[in-house]
Amino acid sequence: MPKVAVGGTFQYFHDGHAKLIEKAFEIAGDGKVYIGLTSDEMVSKSHSIDSYKKRRNQLLQFIKEMGFPDDRYEITKLNDPYGPTLEEDFDYIIVSPETYPVALKINRIREEKGKKPLEIVYVEYVLAEDGIPISSTRIAEGEIDRHGRLKKDIKH
């Protein structure tokens, strides 16, 4: 049974996050998805970030809405960019363009430790109406909603 890792801050849970989580469950099949959620201590962004508890609740709400059973996933708190992927055995890691370099570093460290590398599954950004990727920063700045719909006229 596949063991799949995916991680992130998951602020303003948006369609890009949904695509990552859905891909993780698709790849896992009858296996298990391990979702690493960035701790409050690890967060360092230019805009304010909701508490770990609030972000975890939004993530859980999405997973429940998608109908994934409780025994098919586990959410763990990330206090560093790698979480359990350096020590535990996983088959896959699901990444966005933003997190792809972290997956490459995880595999380098795993190989140094004599562990097999994780198969990296690359998920492209989800684009907003304007063709620019949906991001928590853009949502925080009021440009778009979590589905990528424009909220104001953007001056070019």
C-alpha positions in Angstrom: 0.0 0.0 0.0 1.5 3.3 -1.0 2.6 5.8 1.6 2.3 9.4 0.3 3.7 12.6 1.8 2.4 16.1 1.0 3.1 19.3 3.0 2.4 23.0 3.3 1.2 25.9 5.2 -2.3 25.7 3.6 -3.2 29.3 4.4 -6.5 30.4 2.8 -7.1 26.8 1.7 -7.5 27.4 -2.1 -7.9 25.4 -5.3 -4.2 24.9 -5.7 -4.0 23.3 -2.2 -7.1 21.2 -3.2 -5.3 19.9 -6.3 -2.3 18.8 -4.2 -4.4 17.0 -1.7 -6.6 15.3 -4.3 -3.4 14.1 -6.2 -2.0 12.7 -2.9 -5.2 10.6 -2.3 -5.2 9.6 -6.0 -1.6 8.3 -5.9 -2.2 6.7 -2.5 -5.0 4.5 -3.8 -5.8 2.2 -0.9 -2.6 3.4 0.9 -2.3 6.4 3.3 -1.7 10.1 2.9 0.6 11.9 5.4 -0.1 15.6 5.4 2.5 17.8 7.0 1.1 21.1 8.2 3.5 24.0 8.9 3.6 24.9 12.6 3.0 28.4 13.9 6.7 28.6 14.9 7.9 27.7 11.4 5.7 30.2 9.5 7.5 33.3 8.2 5.5 35.2 5.6 5.0 38.8 4.6 1.2 38.5 5.4 -0.4 37.3 8.5 -1.0 33.6 8.8 -3.9 31.9 10.6 -3.1 29.8 13.6 -2.1 26.1 13.1 -5.4 25.1 14.7 -7.5 27.2 12.2 -5.5 26.0 9.2 -5.8 22.4 10.4 -9.5 22.7 10.8 -9.9 24.1 7.2 -7.8 21.2 5.9 -9.9 18.7 7.8 -13.1 20.3 6.5 -11.9 20.0 2.9 -10.8 16.3 3.4 -14.2 15.5 4.9 -16.1 17.2 2.1 -14.1 15.2 -0.4 -15.3 12.0 1.4 -11.9 10.6 2.3 -12.2 8.2 5.3 -10.3 9.1 8.5 -8.1 6.0 8.3 -6.7 7.0 4.9 -4.8 10.1 6.2 -2.8 11.6 9.0 -2.0 15.2 9.7 1.3 16.0 11.4 2.8 19.3 12.6 5.9 20.4 10.6 8.6 22.1 12.6 11.0 22.0 9.7 10.7 21.7 5.9 11.2 17.9 5.9 9.0 16.5 8.6 9.2 12.7 8.9 10.3 12.2 5.3 14.0 12.0 6.2 13.6 9.1 8.6 10.4 7.3 7.7 9.8 5.3 4.5 7.4 6.9 2.0 6.8 5.9 -1.6 5.8 9.3 -3.0 6.0 13.0 -2.2 3.5 15.4 -3.9 4.9 18.8 -4.7 4.0 22.1 -6.3 6.6 24.2 -8.2 7.2 26.1 -4.9 8.0 22.9 -2.9 9.8 20.9 -5.7 13.3 22.1 -4.5 12.6 20.9 -1.0 11.7 17.4 -2.4 15.0 17.3 -4.2 16.8 18.2 -1.0 14.9 15.5 0.9 16.0 12.9 -1.7 19.6 14.0 -1.4 19.6 13.7 2.4 17.8 10.3 2.1 20.4 9.0 -0.3 23.2 10.2 2.1 21.5 8.2 4.8 21.3 5.1 2.5 17.5 5.3 2.1 15.6 5.0 -1.1 14.6 8.3 -2.7 10.9 9.2 -2.8 9.1 9.3 -6.2 8.4 13.0 -6.7 4.9 13.8 -8.2 4.9 17.3 -9.6 1.6 19.2 -9.6 1.5 22.4 -11.6 0.1 25.6 -10.2 -3.7 26.2 -10.5 -4.1 29.5 -12.5 -6.5 32.3 -11.6 -8.7 33.9 -14.1 -5.9 36.2 -15.1 -3.5 33.3 -15.9 -1.3 34.0 -12.9 -1.1 31.2 -10.2 -3.5 31.2 -7.3 -1.5 31.9 -4.1 -2.3 32.7 -0.5 -0.4 36.0 -0.9 -2.7 37.1 -3.7 -5.7 36.1 -1.7 -4.4 38.0 1.3 -3.8 41.1 -0.8 -7.4 40.9 -2.0 -6.6 40.3 -5.7 -8.4 37.0 -6.0 -10.7 34.6 -4.0 -9.6 31.1 -3.2 -11.0 29.8 -6.5 -8.9 32.3 -8.5 -11.7 34.7 -9.4 -10.5 38.3 -9.6 -11.9 40.5 -6.8 -10.8 43.9 -8.2 -9.6 45.6 -11.3 -5.8 45.1 -11.6 -4.0 48.0 -13.3 -1.3 47.0 -15.7 
